[in-house]
Amino acid sequence: MFKKFAIAAVTTATLATAAVSLTPNQAHAGNRAGAVAAGAIIGLAAGAIIASQAQPRYYAPVRCRNQAVRRWNPYQRRYVVVGYRQVCY
């Protein structure tokens, strides 16, 4: 997977920098617009590649059951079920 990502990133960076080319005079003159444009293109391409490689997180299934709630009843002199609560694990 990393190999595929690296190949895609290098290919995208090569295409992005080929699209924005500067002559030596423009680069020496301090023209930063081309560099900013190239950086933006490379950053967007890298972000798109990373987003396409994202995997959804795995969540374990939740298991729930109803558990009886018992209380001591002094009149019947035993534990009786007074309700149920849902227990998930």
Salt bridges, closest charged atoms under 4 A:
none
